[in-house]
Amino acid sequence: MSRIALSIAVIAALVYLGLCLVLFVFQRSLIYFPQPRSFAGGTTITLPVDGAELVVTARSHGGPNALVYFGGNAEDVSYSLPSLTAAFPDHAIYLMHYRSYGGSTGKPSEAALVADALTLFDRVHKEHANIVVVGRSLGSGVAVHLASLRPVARLTLVTPYNSIQELASNQFPYFPVRWLLLDKFESWKYATQVVAPTLVIAAEHDEVIPRASTESLFTRFRTGVAALKVVAGTGHNTVSDSPDYILLLKGLQ
């Protein structure tokens, strides 16, 4: 190999390693997009967790039933309070603002989000025996992990993925994502341990989560545990605008 060719190879290798370093350092800014809490309805609960304080938008209601919701990576979960209240009028409702979202402190990570979800569930479970857990997009990974560890009454996953690692590998095919990624959100690992009745909701024209990823996750559940429903004519961010979405949440379809 000539000296010029060797120099080019070395420069190319250094550039590639530099790009890997940039991807590693800034990876969480590509996953989490914190949003402020904009909806003024409901009540606000402060939940102390390890290293942070979380804001939880809530609707109080007596009785055994409650719903806990985990949103997408760029979602203000408080906006879901009116529709969830209409769909579940006999449930107390708790919408968790991830770390750095909606006034919550701390920085988000997979480990932190799952630990926080367990803390919230345990607090809610002290007052409500039957808890429905709903996870949308990024939150589906939090929800399925939670359901594998706690006595969830029912689980609903909206536009879920098989794993974030799989999605990232497809988006960055020329980088060693498997070794660089810190927050893998491998939902398929936890789906096998879920025993709660589970509904998987897919958007017909999901432009963010490939249908194959959602269907791969669906196959990981034990036989008879999960059902898959596709909301016609909707995309990743518009699935909740469909009247069929609320009917599915309520178990009417």
N, C-alpha and C positions, 0 to 999 in steps of 0.2 A: 504494500500500500504506500503510495507516494506521501510526502510530507503534507501536501495540500489536502489530499483526501483524508488523511489522519486528522488534520486540524478541523476540517469540516465535520467529521464524525464526532470529535470531542465537543465542538460547539453545539452540535445538534443534541448530544447527550446532556450537556449542561442546561440547554434550553428546556429539554423535556423534564429533567429533574426539577428545574425551577418552576415549571408549570404544575408539576405534582405537588410541590411545596405550597404554592399558592392555593391549589385546590384543597389541600389538607387544612391550611390555616383558616380559610374562609368558608369551609364547607357548611357550617351551621347557618351562615347568612344566606345560603342557598336553600335551606330547609325551612327555617322559621322566619316569618314576617309578622312581627308583633303589631297588634292593632289596639287602639284605645277603646275603652268602653264608652259607647255613644248612646245606647238606649237607656233611658232614665227609669223605665218601669221595674217593678219587682223590688226586692230588698237586696241589700249587699251584706254578705257575710265575709269576715276576715278569717282565713284559715291558716294558723301557724304551721309551717312545715320545716323540714331540716334546711336551714340556711336561707329561708325566705318567708314571706307572707303572701298568701294567695287571696285574690278577690274572687268570690263566688257570687254570681247573680242567682237569686233564688226566688221561689214562690212558695210560701208556707202553706201547708195543708195538713190537717190532722188525718189520722188513720194509718193503715199499714203500708200504703203504696207510695213509692217515690220513683223519680226518674233522674238519672245522672247523665249529663251530656258532655261529650268531648268533641270539639270542633276541628275545622281544618287549619292549615298552617298560616292562612291569612284571614282568619274569620274573627269577627267580633261576636262571640257566642251570645251576648245579651240580646241580639236581634232575633234570636230563635225563641225567646221567651213567649211572645204572643201565640205563635203557631203551636208550640208544644203545650201551652196551657189549654188551647182549644182542643187539641187532640187528646190530652190527658187531664180532664177537669177534676178527676178524683185523685190526682197524684200531687205530692210535693215535688218541686222541680229544682234541680241544682245544675248550674252551668259553670264549669270551671274555666277561669281565665288562666292560661298557662303562664309560667314565669315570664315576666316582662310584657305580658299582654294585659290590657284592661286595668292597669294599676297594680298588678301583681309585681312583686320584686323578684330578684334573682335572674338567672340566665337559663334558658330552656336547653334540655338535653333529653335523650331517650330515658336514661336512668332516672332523671329528676321527674319527668312527666309521669312515668309509671309509679314511682314512689308517692308522688303527690295524689295520683288517682286512688291508690290504695288507702291513703290517709283520709281522703274525702269519703270514699265508700264506707270505711269503718265508722266514721262519724255519723253519716246518714243512717247506717244500719242500726245504730243504737236506738233510733226513733222509728224506723220503718223496716218492717220485716221483708217486704217484697219490693225489690229494686230492679227497675228496667234500666239497662245501660245502652246508650246510643252513642256510637262513634262515627264521625264523618271524616272521610279523606284521611288526613294525618291522624286524626283522633280515632280512626278505626284500629290502628295499631295499638294505641293505648287501651282501647276498650276490650279488644280480644285478649290482650295480656292480662288485664284485670279479671276478666271472666274466667280465665284459666286458674286463678288463685282465690277467688271469692265466690260465695253462694249467690250468684246473680240469678234473678227470677227469669229474665228474658234479655236477649242480646240482639241489637239491631246494628248492622254495619252498613253505612251509606258510602257508596263509591269506594270500597276498600281495595287494598293492594295486597299482593302476596308478600312482598318485602320492599322496603325503600332501597335496599342494596340492589335488588334486581332492577328497579326503575333507574337508579343512578348508573348502573353498568350499561344499560341501554342508551342512556343519554350521553355518557362519556366512555364510548367503547374502546378508546385507545389509552385509557388510564387504568392502573391497577386498583380499581375502586374497592375491591374486596379487602385490600390491605390499608387503604387510606381512610375508609369511612368509619366514623366513630359511632354514629347512630344508625344502626342497620334496620331496626323495626321489622324483624323477621316474623311476621304474623303467622306464617305457616307453622312455625314451631309450636305455637300456643293453641292454635285451632284444634289440634288433636286432643287437647286436655279440657276443652269446653264441653260441659254437659247441659248447659242451659239451652232451651229452644232458641234457635238463632235465625234471623232473617238477614239475608244479604241482598242489598238493593244496588243495582247497577243502572247507570244512565245509558240510554241506547247509543248516544253519540258522544261518549266521554272522550274528550280530547286531552286529558291529563293522565288518567289511569287506563291503560289498555285493557280491553275486555278480557284478554287472555290472562292478565294478572289477577283480576277479580275472580275469574272462573277457576284459576289454579288454587287460590285460597279456598274457595268453596269446596273443592274436592278434598281438602285436608280435614274437614270436619268428619266426625264419626257418622256412620250411616244413620239417617233419620233425625239427626240433630239440626241440620240447617236446610233452609229453603232459599232458592235464588229467584229474585223477581227483577225484571227489567222495566224501567219507566220509559215508555215510548216518547220519542221526539224531544228528549232532553239531553243536555250536556252536563259536564262535571259541575259547573257552577249554577245551573238552572234546574237541576233535578228537584230541588225543594219548592220550585214555583208551580209544579204540576199538582193538580188536585189529587192525582193518584198517589202522590208521595205521602200526604197526610193519611189517606185511607190505608196505605201499607203500614205506616207507623201505628195506626190504631188497630191493625190486624183485621181489617175489613175486606182485604183482597187476598 
